[in-house]
Amino acid sequence: MRSNIRAGRLTLLALVVAAPLLATTPAVAQQSPVPFDARRGVFTFATGLEQALPAVVQVTTLGQSAGPSSGSNEPRPMSSGSGAIIDAREGIVVTNNHVVEGGRKFTVDLADGRIFDAVLIGTDKATDLAVLKIEAPSVPGLGLSQIEVVNSDSLRTGDLAFAVGYPLGLDQTLTMGVISGMGRSGMGDRIEDYIQTDAAVNSGNSGGPLLDSRGRLIGLNTAILSGGGVGNVGIAFAVPSRILMYVVAQLRETGEVRRGATGAIFGSLNAERSRDFGLGIVRGAVIEDVAPGSSAEAAGLRRGDVVTRIQNRPVSNAGTVAATVGIAEPGARVEMVYLRDGREGRTTVVVEAPRARTVVSGREAVMARGLAARAASDGVQVFSVEGGSAAAAAGLRAGDLIRLVDDSAASGLAGLAAALEGDGRRVLSVMRGGEPVEIILP
């Protein structure tokens, strides 16, 4: 799993206590929503799950060996994770971007022992998703299985959840837990709207499916919170199928993901900013600026508004808004609830097509190449970095103070916007914690 945040069990005491009653009362057992195998006298979810397990695969990424050269140019295994076949006819496998990142060649191992080469269709760093295609010509009887996918919007906290994958070098492993929460974010500035579960997820589970009790895919395991260690502590996160399938469709169609926009630049609400606004909440997305002529401006949104709900979902931070707007088709209408001067307002914003411009400028902020910055007393300060962007890849962080761009002073927002306009590499000189840092922005 990624770093210490990358990728509890349900107590079945009540079920065990009820087992004798159900076993001796067939009519009750038949009506009970709890799966019970009367022939064996056990509770089990095997019937639904067994249909999905053949479609859970191990993904091995091969790249250049880090050791001394042996004279061979053949790539060697460098990482491995899990994946799920969602289209058996086309051999489409979904996994995490961090499982395949940096690879030259990929293999997919099936649960029945077969192994296939695979090609990379596309990746999306912002959601940590990747799509592979099994390289298998039309071989009669290939017999791939696929997992049924359901919309994660139907989930409720307390639903059973099953994680499947190949953790810690083990063979295919199934663990059980519950949905601990929905809409989780706050682990950075990525596109995040995670499902949280307490099913055991460890290194190697990355890219494996999170299933409901009927064996249907509801998310893709991508992160763990390890409490400073490397193992499972009962907190894991999965990309919901609602986002997963949108990203996969775009990667299969074009090889990249183009996200919708509104023209608003968002930052995350925190305790300090909440006090500045005089609010009694610490969750929400602050509008830092609104681009002139944008759909956000047409909807009446202003700098300083705090968005608390979007499409009837609570907003945790800027990542929640990015996750919702980012999978909306151009022309879609997105409902927002916001606070302005302590009073609640509602509006509908029309999603714009992705802009070809590299820089979006407002009166109070500039957004370019994934960074968003506002004017500060001694330069221009970054307040947000979009996950998967050029700025994120370069190592830029929220809080960095930009002093120079290509040896020229970053003289205010207009100067920064002009310096970052167009293509080509830029060298940023920033101050971070009082120390100078050089950032090469591709």
RAVENRA-V87956 format. One record per residue. N is the residue number from 1. PHI is phi as a letter, one per 20 degrees, with the letter a starting at -180 (NA if undefined). Layout:
# RAVENRA-V87956
N;PHI, N;PHI
This chain:
# RAVENRA-V87956
1;NA, 2;f, 3;l, 4;e, 5;d, 6;e, 7;f, 8;NA, 9;d, 10;f, 11;f, 12;d, 13;g, 14;f, 15;f, 16;f, 17;f, 18;e, 19;g, 20;g, 21;f, 22;f, 23;f, 24;e, 25;c, 26;g, 27;f, 28;f, 29;f, 30;f, 31;e, 32;f, 33;f, 34;e, 35;f, 36;c, 37;e, 38;f, 39;f, 40;e, 41;m, 42;c, 43;e, 44;b, 45;d, 46;f, 47;g, 48;f, 49;f, 50;f, 51;f, 52;e, 53;g, 54;f, 55;e, 56;e, 57;c, 58;d, 59;d, 60;d, 61;d, 62;d, 63;b, 64;f, 65;f, 66;e, 67;e, 68;g, 69;f, 70;d, 71;n, 72;d, 73;e, 74;f, 75;f, 76;d, 77;g, 78;c, 79;a, 80;b, 81;a, 82;d, 83;a, 84;c, 85;e, 86;d, 87;b, 88;f, 89;f, 90;e, 91;m, 92;e, 93;d, 94;d, 95;b, 96;e, 97;f, 98;f, 99;f, 100;d, 101;g, 102;n, 103;e, 104;d, 105;b, 106;c, 107;c, 108;c, 109;d, 110;e, 111;f, 112;e, 113;n, 114;f, 115;c, 116;c, 117;f, 118;b, 119;d, 120;e, 121;e, 122;r, 123;c, 124;c, 125;f, 126;f, 127;d, 128;l, 129;d, 130;b, 131;c, 132;d, 133;c, 134;f, 135;e, 136;c, 137;g, 138;f, 139;e, 140;g, 141;m, 142;g, 143;m, 144;f, 145;d, 146;c, 147;e, 148;f, 149;d, 150;c, 151;f, 152;f, 153;f, 154;e, 155;f, 156;c, 157;g, 158;o, 159;f, 160;f, 161;b, 162;c, 163;d, 164;c, 165;r, 166;c, 167;e, 168;l, 169;m, 170;e, 171;f, 172;g, 173;c, 174;d, 175;c, 176;c, 177;a, 178;c, 179;f, 180;e, 181;a, 182;c, 183;m, 184;f, 185;b, 186;n, 187;e, 188;q, 189;d, 190;f, 191;f, 192;c, 193;b, 194;f, 195;e, 196;d, 197;c, 198;d, 199;f, 200;f, 201;c, 202;c, 203;g, 204;o, 205;f, 206;g, 207;n, 208;f, 209;f, 210;d, 211;d, 212;e, 213;f, 214;d, 215;n, 216;d, 217;f, 218;d, 219;a, 220;c, 221;f, 222;c, 223;b, 224;c, 225;d, 226;d, 227;m, 228;n, 229;e, 230;c, 231;d, 232;f, 233;c, 234;n, 235;c, 236;c, 237;c, 238;c, 239;f, 240;f, 241;f, 242;g, 243;e, 244;g, 245;f, 246;f, 247;f, 248;f, 249;f, 250;f, 251;f, 252;f, 253;e, 254;c, 255;n, 256;b, 257;d, 258;d, 259;e, 260;f, 261;b, 262;c, 263;n, 264;e, 265;d, 266;d, 267;c, 268;e, 269;f, 270;c, 271;f, 272;f, 273;f, 274;f, 275;f, 276;f, 277;e, 278;m, 279;d, 280;d, 281;c, 282;c, 283;d, 284;q, 285;c, 286;e, 287;e, 288;e, 289;a, 290;c, 291;f, 292;g, 293;m, 294;e, 295;f, 296;f, 297;f, 298;f, 299;e, 300;n, 301;f, 302;c, 303;g, 304;n, 305;f, 306;d, 307;e, 308;d, 309;b, 310;c, 311;l, 312;m, 313;d, 314;f, 315;e, 316;e, 317;a, 318;f, 319;f, 320;f, 321;f, 322;f, 323;f, 324;f, 325;f, 326;f, 327;d, 328;e, 329;f, 330;g, 331;n, 332;f, 333;d, 334;d, 335;e, 336;c, 337;d, 338;b, 339;d, 340;c, 341;l, 342;n, 343;d, 344;e, 345;c, 346;c, 347;b, 348;c, 349;d, 350;e, 351;f, 352;e, 353;f, 354;g, 355;e, 356;f, 357;f, 358;e, 359;c, 360;d, 361;d, 362;c, 363;f, 364;d, 365;b, 366;c, 367;c, 368;b, 369;l, 370;n, 371;d, 372;c, 373;c, 374;c, 375;f, 376;c, 377;f, 378;c, 379;q, 380;c, 381;d, 382;f, 383;d, 384;b, 385;c, 386;f, 387;f, 388;n, 389;e, 390;f, 391;f, 392;f, 393;f, 394;f, 395;n, 396;f, 397;c, 398;f, 399;o, 400;f, 401;d, 402;e, 403;d, 404;c, 405;c, 406;l, 407;m, 408;d, 409;f, 410;e, 411;e, 412;m, 413;f, 414;f, 415;f, 416;f, 417;g, 418;f, 419;f, 420;e, 421;f, 422;n, 423;e, 424;o, 425;f, 426;c, 427;d, 428;d, 429;d, 430;c, 431;d, 432;c, 433;m, 434;n, 435;d, 436;f, 437;c, 438;e, 439;d, 440;e, 441;e, 442;f
